[in-house]
Amino acid sequence: MSERWRSVAAAAGLAAADGSTRPTIFAEMTALANETGAANLGQGFPDADGPEWIRRIAAEAILTGDNQYPPGRGIAPLREAIAQQRRRRTGLDVDPAAEVLVTAGATEALAAALLAFAGPGDEVVTLEPFYDAYAALIAMSGAAHTTVPLRHDGETFRVDRAALAAAITERTRVILINTPHNPTGAVLSADELASIAEAAQRVDAIVLTDEVYEHLVFDGARHHSIAALPGMGDRTVTISSAGKTFSLTGWKIGWAVGPAPLIEAITSVKQFLTYSGGAPFQPAIARALTDGDADIRELRDALSDRRDLLIAGLRAAGFDLVVPGGTYFVCADATPFLSEAVPDGAAFARMLPWEVGVACVPVSAFCRAGSETAPALAPWVRFTFVKDEQTLRTAIARLATLRDAAAPPSAPRA
Ligand SMILES: *Cc1c(COP(=O)(O)O)cnc(C)c1O
């Protein structure tokens, strides 16, 4: 194996000590959930498909001929629909011909952008914890990965401003942020985004912003796009996707929106990754973005209810947690259930399917091994609520038995 492969495997947590590969914690937890019959609140994909009317458009497109390579930048109606939706939501004027690129999910947009903008000798800064693909993609680019912690302030997770100021240096090529944030569910505030924008301008860095949960914010909260802040339009690429917004994660229709020269550079990399894809899905998503606002509201409201259900269940079971402002996820502190035998969130997540029949993932899976942030988050685990109500109720009933499972009355906890 090549050195580059080794660094990617190490960044992704795939490298075992003996040099072989091991599965990701997500694959391990899903296998464990299947083996034990656990309610799987680990991996975050919806268990109900998106709106039928959108799926019918794709089915019809397959039958009537949208089956060959679409244009590399994406079909014009989809680029137009993306530009119009951006305009509606942010007030920014977007040129669908030059400032929009359709990609194979947000993942390809992230990959192509990082390969276009970062390389050996550069630094890419992310928040920590971070979506697991970031570390592997940054390693593929050859750049160094540095992080700014999100800290639990007793109520929510917030960007550590001092760490932000220290992390952004002349070597920083790209600042990669994510809001609403996976795994914490934090929705970055206008203030936090302003600090990030100021730091980016100070060192002339490009900002990539992963906003795949942009529509899934709760309690009337507002999602802010950093691209709309003064001076940021020229240096920001906004990445999103239809997968989470319409519960169509398998379609892998994503996009990047930004200034023409940056989109041009990303397009030239994307050209040789996949060139293009998803021909029959593109017209369906174009319609979904134009006519799907009611479906988005319905999903958001349903998710908000399920979030409340899971939060109440976790609290009743004895967890301290942070109420997520958006996304599919809630992070909970498993400290009350830790012991010598189960010392951290990773051990807890491995124990939980066997002991009570619920699967989750440790937040440490979203941290760099050995980072400064990792110890503070070591007791935390992430549960998803993008599951049907019955699965959530089953999980909650099982979690209610956790205190007994973790500490039988005969062995009182210290
Ligand atoms: C799911 C997810 C992605 C991947 O999106 P795709 O469109 O499926 O490629 C990217 N970023 C975050 C934060 C996600 O949760």
The ligand as an SDF file (V2000), in Angstrom:
LIG
                    3D

 15 15  0  0  0  0  0  0  0  0999 V2000
  -24.6630   12.9520    5.2970 C   0  0  0  0  0  0  0  0  0  0  0  0
  -23.6460   14.0400    5.3100 C   0  0  0  0  0  0  0  0  0  0  0  0
  -22.8770   14.3360    4.1680 C   0  0  0  0  0  0  0  0  0  0  0  0
  -22.9490   13.5090    2.9160 C   0  0  0  0  0  0  0  0  0  0  0  0
  -23.9070   13.9550    2.0360 O   0  0  0  0  0  0  0  0  0  0  0  0
  -24.1600   13.1700    0.6650 P   0  0  0  0  0  0  0  0  0  0  0  0
  -25.0120   14.0800   -0.1030 O   0  0  0  0  0  0  0  0  0  0  0  0
  -24.8170   11.8740    1.0120 O   0  0  0  0  0  0  0  0  0  0  0  0
  -22.8280   12.9270    0.0310 O   0  0  0  0  0  0  0  0  0  0  0  0
  -21.9960   15.3930    4.2110 C   0  0  0  0  0  0  0  0  0  0  0  0
  -21.8400   16.1130    5.3420 N   0  0  0  0  0  0  0  0  0  0  0  0
  -22.5290   15.8500    6.4680 C   0  0  0  0  0  0  0  0  0  0  0  0
  -22.3050   16.6790    7.6740 C   0  0  0  0  0  0  0  0  0  0  0  0
  -23.4410   14.7860    6.4930 C   0  0  0  0  0  0  0  0  0  0  0  0
  -24.0820   14.4950    7.6360 O   0  0  0  0  0  0  0  0  0  0  0  0
  1  2  1  0
  2  3  1  0
  2 14  2  0
  3  4  1  0
  3 10  2  0
  4  5  1  0
  5  6  1  0
  6  7  2  0
  6  8  1  0
  6  9  1  0
 10 11  1  0
 11 12  2  0
 12 13  1  0
 12 14  1  0
 14 15  1  0
M  END
$$$$
